[in-house]
Amino acid sequence: MPVALVCLTGALLVFEGDLFRWEHKELFQLDPVGTPLSIGEAINRYQSADPPLQVNHLGVPKSHLHSFSAYCTEIRPEGNRGGRVFLNPYTGAFSRIGDGFSISHTIIDIHRRLAAGRTGQLIVAISSLVLALTCFIGLILWWPLRGRTFVRAWSRGQALDWHNALGLVALAPLIVMAITGICFTWNRPIFTQLEKLQGSPSRIENPVVVAPDPADRVSIDSVVERVQQSFPGIQITGIQPSNREQSPHAFFLNVDGRNLRVYMNPYTGEEILRTDGSGTGPVGWLRSSFGRFHTMGPYGLFVRVIWGLLSFGGTLLVITGVWISVKRWRRSKERA
């Protein structure tokens, strides 16, 4: 059941962005009246909310009709909580998606955690491991029946024939989805062990800044202007503002389809480091690449649709596998 649900919701999440924009179209069809908030003013608006919202990552609108999107930590005396909060740049009004039911968020929650919190997340990870092992075992079981698999499925059309044919088509993609999905859950322990095998770190450490005395910061709008001057015509897609004394601002840019991260000193407004996030060594390549191999997001709609159909193939494999088992159980019961 977990494998079937994860594969089904994975197929639906091919259209996650489109589904979210359709469901919450009010966030993407704003009435552009007046002067919109700048990036710095938007961050200040989050921080001055009641209760205050610490911005961990701010998504910059791609269009003047779109809202700001921020992953925030809500600071409360009884305990902090995280969430995604949207901000209308014209009215300054907040929208919290977590306050009500959301189809897209529910699908994501089922896909990642079976809507059961940390326990569900562990079940999904273990089920993904089982899926990968089952694919290998299925290949071994199919081997004696190899040859004319697709012909038998088309001409005879029994459940086992279709199961074998579908398994051959979806085998490699399902293994990739399962292994990369496991990396999302056990990211830290997996890559810690792989780094030990590699003998070196897999990614560049985030730079550290030295706060002057007094620790006066440059306005973030000034820093944004410097980034735009250094990368004319390049779109800023997101910002991780400096929330600690020694942490820099991190700017995310889309440069000809490639992601570039630029670190800026919050006290001087000067650039510290730029990186494409590729990491170092084969472990660094895997660490920076497994996410896009899991979703195939950067490779266009056609590739994502094919990937989603292959994910749905995992659900069909479960259904046909159950049907084959039921038929065998009935035959054995009739013989008895």
Secondary structure, 3 states (H helix, E strand, C coil): CHHHHHHHHHHHHHHHHHHHHHHCHHHCCCCCCCCCCCHHHHHHHHHCCCCCEEEEEEECCCCCCCCEEEEEEECCCCCCEEEEEEECCCCCCEEEHHHCCCHHHHHHHHHHHCCCHHHHHHHHHHHHHHHHHHHHHHHHHHHHHCCCHHHHHHHCCCHHHHHHHHHHHHHHHHHHHHHHHHHHHCHHHHHHHHHHHHCCCCCCCCCCCCCCCCCCCCCHHHHHHHHHHHCCCCEEEEEECCCCCCCCEEEEEEECCEEEEEEECCCCCCEEEEECCCCCHHHHHHHHHHHHHHHCHHHHHHHHHHHHHHHHHHHHHHHHHHHHHHHHHHHHHHHC
